[in-house]
């Protein structure tokens, strides 16, 4: 009897701000279930859950992490220490974050190029498999710009991970939500799509994104 691959269908979302809520909308439209949390408690998400419908529910961050087949972390970088560790152990974790020193305060390891934003999350979650995702697209565009596979000039998004299965999961999710993927390779190279790089924040297809990633310079 052929083995049937397990399809990961529930996304735990830690952070219900612009990116988290938009990914929830797009994912539900693509057939996923969502368990979403914020820092203020599940009861503050009643209106969002009412909008998202029966495929969504609110939870604490720990419970959202535990419930997800994989987890999307989308909180300000300054809140990194608040991300629960144990519920995310053994799971693929998608990191949407960017470093805004104006918001997060100065972080020496990033200012001196010792690590990357997603590398910091991987260090915080040593038993998880972190992948970069959704960090260079405006939140409002997540539910607007997706198109079916094979569409000419389809928008592309980047990922990076130290784990092949994590990058493959992001590629599948991107495709389900309407986007092509460019895989940067390991998290050490994820700086190529961080803030102020050529590919950051603009609409581009796979070929254009590949060119822009190559243009990035780590000053």
Secondary structure in CASP SS format (residue, H / E / C, confidence):
PFRMAT SS
TARGET T0000
AUTHOR 0000-0000-0000
METHOD secondary structure of the structure
MODEL  1
X C 1.00
X C 1.00
X C 1.00
X C 1.00
X C 1.00
X C 1.00
X C 1.00
X C 1.00
X C 1.00
X E 1.00
X E 1.00
X E 1.00
X E 1.00
X E 1.00
X C 1.00
X C 1.00
X C 1.00
X H 1.00
X H 1.00
X H 1.00
X H 1.00
X H 1.00
X H 1.00
X H 1.00
X H 1.00
X H 1.00
X H 1.00
X H 1.00
X H 1.00
X C 1.00
X C 1.00
X C 1.00
X E 1.00
X E 1.00
X E 1.00
X E 1.00
X E 1.00
X C 1.00
X C 1.00
X C 1.00
X C 1.00
X H 1.00
X H 1.00
X H 1.00
X H 1.00
X H 1.00
X H 1.00
X H 1.00
X H 1.00
X H 1.00
X H 1.00
X H 1.00
X C 1.00
X C 1.00
X C 1.00
X E 1.00
X E 1.00
X E 1.00
X C 1.00
X C 1.00
X H 1.00
X H 1.00
X H 1.00
X H 1.00
X H 1.00
X H 1.00
X H 1.00
X C 1.00
X C 1.00
X E 1.00
X E 1.00
X E 1.00
X E 1.00
X C 1.00
X C 1.00
X C 1.00
X H 1.00
X H 1.00
X H 1.00
X H 1.00
X H 1.00
X H 1.00
X C 1.00
X C 1.00
X C 1.00
X H 1.00
X H 1.00
X H 1.00
X C 1.00
X C 1.00
X C 1.00
X E 1.00
X E 1.00
X E 1.00
X E 1.00
X C 1.00
X C 1.00
X C 1.00
X C 1.00
X C 1.00
X H 1.00
X H 1.00
X H 1.00
X H 1.00
X C 1.00
X C 1.00
X C 1.00
X H 1.00
X H 1.00
X H 1.00
X H 1.00
X C 1.00
X C 1.00
X C 1.00
X C 1.00
X C 1.00
X H 1.00
X H 1.00
X H 1.00
X H 1.00
X H 1.00
X H 1.00
X H 1.00
X H 1.00
X C 1.00
X C 1.00
X C 1.00
X C 1.00
X E 1.00
X E 1.00
X E 1.00
X E 1.00
X C 1.00
X C 1.00
X C 1.00
X C 1.00
X C 1.00
X C 1.00
X H 1.00
X H 1.00
X H 1.00
X H 1.00
X C 1.00
X C 1.00
X C 1.00
X C 1.00
X C 1.00
X C 1.00
X C 1.00
X C 1.00
X C 1.00
X C 1.00
X C 1.00
X C 1.00
X E 1.00
X E 1.00
X E 1.00
X E 1.00
X E 1.00
X C 1.00
X E 1.00
X C 1.00
X C 1.00
X H 1.00
X H 1.00
X H 1.00
X H 1.00
X H 1.00
X H 1.00
X H 1.00
X H 1.00
X H 1.00
X H 1.00
X H 1.00
X H 1.00
X H 1.00
X H 1.00
X C 1.00
X C 1.00
X E 1.00
X E 1.00
X E 1.00
X E 1.00
X C 1.00
X C 1.00
X C 1.00
X H 1.00
X H 1.00
X H 1.00
X H 1.00
X H 1.00
X H 1.00
X H 1.00
X C 1.00
X C 1.00
X C 1.00
X C 1.00
X C 1.00
X C 1.00
X C 1.00
X C 1.00
X C 1.00
X C 1.00
X C 1.00
X E 1.00
X H 1.00
X H 1.00
X H 1.00
X H 1.00
X H 1.00
X H 1.00
X H 1.00
X H 1.00
X H 1.00
X H 1.00
X C 1.00
X C 1.00
X C 1.00
X C 1.00
END
